[in-house]
Amino acid sequence: MFKLLLSVVSIINFSLGVIVLRNRSVQQRVRYSFVIFSFITALWVFVNLMTGLSQAPFWVWSMYSTGALLSTSALIWVSFLVKKTIQKLHFIFIVLCGIIFFCLSYTPLIIYEIRSVTLGGFEGEVGPLFSIYTFYIAGTLIITVFRVINKFFHSFGIEKTRFLYVTFGVIIFASVSLIGSFILPIFGTLKFLPFDTLSSVIFLFLVTYAIIRYRLMNVKRVITRSLLFSLVVLIISSAFTAGTLLASRVFDKTDTGARIGVNIAVAIVVVLFLNPIKNFLAKITDKIFFKGQVDYQMVTQRMSDLIAATLERDQLLGTCATTLANELKIKKNTILFCNSALKSAVLYYSNQPSQNSAAVESIKTHLFNEYSSIISFFTEHTEIKVREEEERKAEDLPASDYQRELTAIVRELEARDISVVVPVLSEHGEHAFVFLSDKQSGDIYDNRDINLLELLRSQLTSALEKSRLYEDVKQFNIRLRLKVKEATAKLRVANSHLRELDKAKTLFLSVASHQLRTPLAGIKGFLSMILDGDFGELQKQVREILEDVYANSNRLIRLVNTFLNVSRIEAGRISLMRDNHDLVPMGKKVVNELQFTAQDKGLALTFETNKDEIVANVDLDKIEDVVINLTDNAIKYTAAGTIIVRLIDKGDKVRIEVQDTGEGLEAKEIKTLFHKFVRGERGLHTHTDGSGLGLYIAKRVAEMHNGEIGVTSDGIGKGCIFWFEVGKG
């Protein structure tokens, strides 16, 4: 049984060397040194096997000669594996020592006498140089063990786990070999010699497990595919063997045709079921070694939908970090977002999706400084970087500033447990760096992963640009709201001030009007008496002057009354004296009173009504004042043509219109025409004596009657129709 185990171990060691030799993703020095070590180990195990099959002393000598090469190749492989450089002279010295002891092992200087040969050992005496040989073997093995242990304690993450198994394997193999095969034989104890071969099985198992489970030297996929191929070959061989045995038992030995027929039938069955069997075995090996495989098409679709649907930057990067970690089945995914201009940075963790950019500015600055070397390097070198590839590149590059910078970056990435860096850069200085740790399965990042990350990088670049624009719009809206709020506050203050001024103005008008009304009434009375001849006859020239003074005093009294009406309306001290009145006589009266004024300007002033009697519950005096005001304005602003005063019964309402053929109005003038102190632009030039309050009072009177007032005009030079409506009830 032990011999069969040694055969399998020898074959596996040789096969492992072939597999690593074909895998070009492993660094060249590590690859070749492991291949040599693996082939020598296979040879050494084979020689140990032959000591159990043959009594020839040659196999004992070969056991110690290959042992010298084994310790030498182990030291060289482990040194390259842990990235320890071997100086050229030291390398030559180690190799020469191994070759010298290889040759001396076939002389009595190492093994003096062999009386009998056992499996993995012998009975006899060692030679005079065996102690020096043991010292060399012990030295190389101790250095090998020390370098593996040192690498284990200085590693992080998955690399530490890899070297945990390698360390245990090397310690067990080196310790058992050193004690059983070299130290004890010095003291004449040879019965423990076979145990070094047994320890090599443990070493092989641990190294193979580290390769398959934790991708030591990145040959996991090659091994699993080789295993699949071996299983298929085994099944085919077993099928033909079983067919041959079946034919020999069922048919006579002389019946060659029957045997050939059975073999043909077996061949047909194998051909028919070869592909299904291979697919079935592939699924099983994938399930064992590649469980949790990534569906890259589905991941691409999900990430694309997520990126397209998210505008807010914190939500975008936080969710991307979590989703990418879950979909690619990696241990941790971190996204660093930085602003080079502000020298600030924010981290988004896959296990902390609620992280946002509301951090204190000092923390953002600290993060930027902490990651400054990574930010600077990957801003300049924009490709997606896999740490292990960059590590091999740094080792292969000649000494230079870039090589030292790359080595420092690789060490920092290793310390932060970052396996892949995906730079997402923008021209505005806002960059994101996606940091991916190792996969949970221990697999390497292959071309499918890199292609997926390249696609996501381009989408994320566009998404960050959209997020920036969205953030700008959001900040603009915030600033705009603040500006509006400030302007509104200022307007409130100004409006309050204007209301106070308006109250003061109204009070002034009221006081001034009252103070002016009494003396104006006296002036008008005395002028009337003088014109009536109470103080004697007047000369014609004097009478004309006094008549002008009397007319102007009347106009001034009307203006004062207008101011008083405005102040009373705004103070709420005016009331309506409503009663049922027939409005037709009122309309005719206004037309008659203003007929002479219209005739003086050569205008035709007429009255129209659709009924002879139109009764409404109104304050007749105030309605009459409104009609007078509208008609008087029409006369003033009409140079030629006709003015029509209409009284229209509309059922439950009464509509009064004053239509002229005057100057007309623009649309922009109509909007403000019924405000206080507002007049039409052409009226300001043709009649400068207006107050701009008549239409305002008319509007307030209409509103007090729960009515409406307005004006229509087809434009400049096309006249106007001023109207107002009041209810009958």
QUIGIQUI-V106245 format. One record per residue. N is the residue number from 0. BURIAL is I if it has 16 or more other C-alpha atoms within 10 Angstrom, else O. Layout:
BEGIN
n->N burial->BURIAL
n->N burial->BURIAL
END
This chain:
BEGIN
n->0 burial->O
n->1 burial->O
n->2 burial->O
n->3 burial->O
n->4 burial->O
n->5 burial->I
n->6 burial->I
n->7 burial->I
n->8 burial->I
n->9 burial->I
n->10 burial->I
n->11 burial->I
n->12 burial->I
n->13 burial->I
n->14 burial->I
n->15 burial->I
n->16 burial->I
n->17 burial->O
n->18 burial->I
n->19 burial->I
n->20 burial->I
n->21 burial->O
n->22 burial->I
n->23 burial->O
n->24 burial->O
n->25 burial->I
n->26 burial->I
n->27 burial->O
n->28 burial->I
n->29 burial->I
n->30 burial->I
n->31 burial->I
n->32 burial->I
n->33 burial->I
n->34 burial->I
n->35 burial->I
n->36 burial->I
n->37 burial->I
n->38 burial->I
n->39 burial->I
n->40 burial->I
n->41 burial->I
n->42 burial->I
n->43 burial->I
n->44 burial->I
n->45 burial->I
n->46 burial->I
n->47 burial->I
n->48 burial->I
n->49 burial->I
n->50 burial->I
n->51 burial->I
n->52 burial->O
n->53 burial->O
n->54 burial->I
n->55 burial->O
n->56 burial->I
n->57 burial->O
n->58 burial->I
n->59 burial->I
n->60 burial->I
n->61 burial->I
n->62 burial->I
n->63 burial->I
n->64 burial->I
n->65 burial->I
n->66 burial->I
n->67 burial->I
n->68 burial->I
n->69 burial->I
n->70 burial->I
n->71 burial->I
n->72 burial->I
n->73 burial->I
n->74 burial->I
n->75 burial->I
n->76 burial->I
n->77 burial->I
n->78 burial->I
n->79 burial->I
n->80 burial->I
n->81 burial->I
n->82 burial->I
n->83 burial->O
n->84 burial->O
n->85 burial->O
n->86 burial->O
n->87 burial->O
n->88 burial->O
n->89 burial->O
n->90 burial->O
n->91 burial->O
n->92 burial->O
n->93 burial->I
n->94 burial->I
n->95 burial->O
n->96 burial->I
n->97 burial->I
n->98 burial->I
n->99 burial->O
n->100 burial->I
n->101 burial->I
n->102 burial->I
n->103 burial->I
n->104 burial->I
n->105 burial->I
n->106 burial->O
n->107 burial->I
n->108 burial->I
n->109 burial->I
n->110 burial->I
n->111 burial->I
n->112 burial->I
n->113 burial->I
n->114 burial->O
n->115 burial->O
n->116 burial->I
n->117 burial->I
n->118 burial->I
n->119 burial->I
n->120 burial->I
n->121 burial->I
n->122 burial->I
n->123 burial->I
n->124 burial->I
n->125 burial->I
n->126 burial->I
n->127 burial->O
n->128 burial->I
n->129 burial->I
n->130 burial->I
n->131 burial->O
n->132 burial->I
n->133 burial->I
n->134 burial->O
n->135 burial->I
n->136 burial->I
n->137 burial->I
n->138 burial->I
n->139 burial->I
n->140 burial->I
n->141 burial->I
n->142 burial->O
n->143 burial->I
n->144 burial->I
n->145 burial->O
n->146 burial->I
n->147 burial->I
n->148 burial->I
n->149 burial->O
n->150 burial->I
n->151 burial->I
n->152 burial->O
n->153 burial->O
n->154 burial->I
n->155 burial->O
n->156 burial->O
n->157 burial->I
n->158 burial->I
n->159 burial->O
n->160 burial->I
n->161 burial->I
n->162 burial->I
n->163 burial->I
n->164 burial->I
n->165 burial->I
n->166 burial->I
n->167 burial->I
n->168 burial->I
n->169 burial->I
n->170 burial->I
n->171 burial->I
n->172 burial->I
n->173 burial->I
n->174 burial->I
n->175 burial->I
n->176 burial->I
n->177 burial->I
n->178 burial->I
n->179 burial->I
n->180 burial->I
n->181 burial->I
n->182 burial->I
n->183 burial->O
n->184 burial->I
n->185 burial->I
n->186 burial->O
n->187 burial->O
n->188 burial->I
n->189 burial->I
n->190 burial->I
n->191 burial->I
n->192 burial->I
n->193 burial->I
n->194 burial->I
n->195 burial->I
n->196 burial->I
n->197 burial->I
n->198 burial->I
n->199 burial->I
n->200 burial->I
n->201 burial->I
n->202 burial->I
n->203 burial->I
n->204 burial->I
n->205 burial->I
n->206 burial->I
n->207 burial->I
n->208 burial->I
n->209 burial->I
n->210 burial->I
n->211 burial->I
n->212 burial->I
n->213 burial->I
n->214 burial->I
n->215 burial->I
n->216 burial->I
n->217 burial->I
n->218 burial->I
n->219 burial->I
n->220 burial->I
n->221 burial->I
n->222 burial->I
n->223 burial->I
n->224 burial->O
n->225 burial->O
n->226 burial->O
n->227 burial->I
n->228 burial->O
n->229 burial->O
n->230 burial->O
n->231 burial->I
n->232 burial->O
n->233 burial->O
n->234 burial->I
n->235 burial->I
n->236 burial->O
n->237 burial->O
n->238 burial->I
n->239 burial->I
n->240 burial->O
n->241 burial->O
n->242 burial->I
n->243 burial->I
n->244 burial->O
n->245 burial->O
n->246 burial->I
n->247 burial->I
n->248 burial->O
n->249 burial->O
n->250 burial->O
n->251 burial->O
n->252 burial->O
n->253 burial->O
n->254 burial->O
n->255 burial->O
n->256 burial->O
n->257 burial->I
n->258 burial->I
n->259 burial->O
n->260 burial->O
n->261 burial->I
n->262 burial->I
n->263 burial->O
n->264 burial->O
n->265 burial->I
n->266 burial->I
n->267 burial->O
n->268 burial->O
n->269 burial->I
n->270 burial->O
n->271 burial->O
n->272 burial->O
n->273 burial->O
n->274 burial->O
n->275 burial->O
n->276 burial->O
n->277 burial->I
n->278 burial->O
n->279 burial->O
n->280 burial->I
n->281 burial->I
n->282 burial->O
n->283 burial->O
n->284 burial->I
n->285 burial->I
n->286 burial->O
n->287 burial->O
n->288 burial->I
n->289 burial->I
n->290 burial->O
n->291 burial->O
n->292 burial->O
n->293 burial->O
n->294 burial->O
n->295 burial->O
n->296 burial->O
n->297 burial->O
n->298 burial->I
n->299 burial->I
n->300 burial->O
n->301 burial->O
n->302 burial->I
n->303 burial->O
n->304 burial->O
n->305 burial->O
n->306 burial->I
n->307 burial->O
n->308 burial->O
n->309 burial->I
n->310 burial->I
n->311 burial->I
n->312 burial->I
n->313 burial->I
n->314 burial->I
n->315 burial->I
n->316 burial->I
n->317 burial->I
n->318 burial->I
n->319 burial->I
n->320 burial->I
n->321 burial->I
n->322 burial->I
n->323 burial->I
n->324 burial->I
n->325 burial->O
n->326 burial->I
n->327 burial->I
n->328 burial->I
n->329 burial->I
n->330 burial->I
n->331 burial->I
n->332 burial->I
n->333 burial->I
n->334 burial->I
n->335 burial->I
n->336 burial->I
n->337 burial->I
n->338 burial->I
n->339 burial->I
n->340 burial->O
n->341 burial->O
n->342 burial->I
n->343 burial->I
n->344 burial->I
n->345 burial->I
n->346 burial->I
n->347 burial->I
n->348 burial->I
n->349 burial->I
n->350 burial->O
n->351 burial->O
n->352 burial->I
n->353 burial->O
n->354 burial->I
n->355 burial->I
n->356 burial->O
n->357 burial->O
n->358 burial->O
n->359 burial->O
n->360 burial->O
n->361 burial->O
n->362 burial->O
n->363 burial->I
n->364 burial->I
n->365 burial->O
n->366 burial->I
n->367 burial->I
n->368 burial->O
n->369 burial->O
n->370 burial->O
n->371 burial->O
n->372 burial->O
n->373 burial->I
n->374 burial->I
n->375 burial->O
n->376 burial->O
n->377 burial->I
n->378 burial->I
n->379 burial->O
n->380 burial->O
n->381 burial->O
n->382 burial->O
n->383 burial->I
n->384 burial->I
n->385 burial->I
n->386 burial->I
n->387 burial->I
n->388 burial->O
n->389 burial->O
n->390 burial->I
n->391 burial->I
n->392 burial->O
n->393 burial->I
n->394 burial->I
n->395 burial->O
n->396 burial->O
n->397 burial->O
n->398 burial->O
n->399 burial->O
n->400 burial->O
n->401 burial->O
n->402 burial->I
n->403 burial->O
n->404 burial->O
n->405 burial->I
n->406 burial->I
n->407 burial->I
n->408 burial->I
n->409 burial->I
n->410 burial->O
n->411 burial->O
n->412 burial->I
n->413 burial->I
n->414 burial->O
n->415 burial->O
n->416 burial->I
n->417 burial->I
n->418 burial->I
n->419 burial->I
n->420 burial->I
n->421 burial->I
n->422 burial->I
n->423 burial->I
n->424 burial->I
n->425 burial->O
n->426 burial->O
n->427 burial->O
n->428 burial->O
n->429 burial->I
n->430 burial->I
n->431 burial->I
n->432 burial->I
n->433 burial->I
n->434 burial->I
n->435 burial->I
n->436 burial->I
n->437 burial->I
n->438 burial->I
n->439 burial->I
n->440 burial->I
n->441 burial->I
n->442 burial->I
n->443 burial->I
n->444 burial->O
n->445 burial->O
n->446 burial->O
n->447 burial->O
n->448 burial->O
n->449 burial->I
n->450 burial->O
n->451 burial->O
n->452 burial->I
n->453 burial->I
n->454 burial->O
n->455 burial->I
n->456 burial->I
n->457 burial->O
n->458 burial->I
n->459 burial->I
n->460 burial->I
n->461 burial->I
n->462 burial->I
n->463 burial->I
n->464 burial->I
n->465 burial->I
n->466 burial->I
n->467 burial->I
n->468 burial->O
n->469 burial->O
n->470 burial->O
n->471 burial->O
n->472 burial->O
n->473 burial->O
n->474 burial->O
n->475 burial->O
n->476 burial->O
n->477 burial->O
n->478 burial->O
n->479 burial->O
n->480 burial->O
n->481 burial->O
n->482 burial->O
n->483 burial->O
n->484 burial->O
n->485 burial->O
n->486 burial->O
n->487 burial->O
n->488 burial->O
n->489 burial->O
n->490 burial->O
n->491 burial->O
n->492 burial->O
n->493 burial->O
n->494 burial->O
n->495 burial->O
n->496 burial->O
n->497 burial->O
n->498 burial->O
n->499 burial->O
n->500 burial->O
n->501 burial->O
n->502 burial->O
n->503 burial->O
n->504 burial->O
n->505 burial->I
n->506 burial->I
n->507 burial->O
n->508 burial->I
n->509 burial->I
n->510 burial->O
n->511 burial->O
n->512 burial->I
n->513 burial->O
n->514 burial->O
n->515 burial->O
n->516 burial->I
n->517 burial->O
n->518 burial->O
n->519 burial->I
n->520 burial->O
n->521 burial->O
n->522 burial->I
n->523 burial->I
n->524 burial->O
n->525 burial->O
n->526 burial->I
n->527 burial->O
n->528 burial->O
n->529 burial->I
n->530 burial->I
n->531 burial->O
n->532 burial->O
n->533 burial->O
n->534 burial->O
n->535 burial->O
n->536 burial->O
n->537 burial->O
n->538 burial->O
n->539 burial->O
n->540 burial->O
n->541 burial->O
n->542 burial->O
n->543 burial->O
n->544 burial->O
n->545 burial->I
n->546 burial->O
n->547 burial->O
n->548 burial->O
n->549 burial->I
n->550 burial->O
n->551 burial->O
n->552 burial->I
n->553 burial->I
n->554 burial->O
n->555 burial->O
n->556 burial->I
n->557 burial->O
n->558 burial->I
n->559 burial->I
n->560 burial->I
n->561 burial->I
n->562 burial->I
n->563 burial->I
n->564 burial->I
n->565 burial->I
n->566 burial->I
n->567 burial->I
n->568 burial->I
n->569 burial->O
n->570 burial->O
n->571 burial->O
n->572 burial->O
n->573 burial->O
n->574 burial->O
n->575 burial->O
n->576 burial->O
n->577 burial->O
n->578 burial->O
n->579 burial->O
n->580 burial->I
n->581 burial->I
n->582 burial->I
n->583 burial->I
n->584 burial->O
n->585 burial->I
n->586 burial->I
n->587 burial->I
n->588 burial->O
n->589 burial->I
n->590 burial->I
n->591 burial->O
n->592 burial->O
n->593 burial->O
n->594 burial->I
n->595 burial->O
n->596 burial->O
n->597 burial->I
n->598 burial->O
n->599 burial->O
n->600 burial->O
n->601 burial->O
n->602 burial->I
n->603 burial->O
n->604 burial->I
n->605 burial->O
n->606 burial->I
n->607 burial->I
n->608 burial->I
n->609 burial->O
n->610 burial->O
n->611 burial->O
n->612 burial->O
n->613 burial->I
n->614 burial->I
n->615 burial->I
n->616 burial->I
n->617 burial->I
n->618 burial->I
n->619 burial->I
n->620 burial->O
n->621 burial->I
n->622 burial->I
n->623 burial->I
n->624 burial->I
n->625 burial->I
n->626 burial->I
n->627 burial->I
n->628 burial->I
n->629 burial->I
n->630 burial->I
n->631 burial->I
n->632 burial->I
n->633 burial->I
n->634 burial->I
n->635 burial->I
n->636 burial->I
n->637 burial->I
n->638 burial->O
n->639 burial->I
n->640 burial->O
n->641 burial->I
n->642 burial->I
n->643 burial->I
n->644 burial->I
n->645 burial->I
n->646 burial->I
n->647 burial->I
n->648 burial->I
n->649 burial->O
n->650 burial->O
n->651 burial->O
n->652 burial->I
n->653 burial->I
n->654 burial->I
n->655 burial->I
n->656 burial->I
n->657 burial->I
n->658 burial->I
n->659 burial->I
n->660 burial->I
n->661 burial->I
n->662 burial->I
n->663 burial->I
n->664 burial->I
n->665 burial->I
n->666 burial->O
n->667 burial->O
n->668 burial->O
n->669 burial->O
n->670 burial->O
n->671 burial->O
n->672 burial->I
n->673 burial->I
n->674 burial->O
n->675 burial->O
n->676 burial->O
n->677 burial->I
n->678 burial->I
n->679 burial->I
n->680 burial->O
n->681 burial->O
n->682 burial->O
n->683 burial->O
n->684 burial->O
n->685 burial->O
n->686 burial->O
n->687 burial->O
n->688 burial->O
n->689 burial->O
n->690 burial->O
n->691 burial->I
n->692 burial->I
n->693 burial->I
n->694 burial->I
n->695 burial->I
n->696 burial->I
n->697 burial->I
n->698 burial->I
n->699 burial->I
n->700 burial->I
n->701 burial->I
n->702 burial->O
n->703 burial->I
n->704 burial->I
n->705 burial->O
n->706 burial->I
n->707 burial->I
n->708 burial->I
n->709 burial->I
n->710 burial->I
n->711 burial->I
n->712 burial->I
n->713 burial->O
n->714 burial->O
n->715 burial->O
n->716 burial->O
n->717 burial->O
n->718 burial->I
n->719 burial->I
n->720 burial->I
n->721 burial->I
n->722 burial->I
n->723 burial->I
n->724 burial->I
n->725 burial->I
n->726 burial->I
n->727 burial->I
n->728 burial->O
END
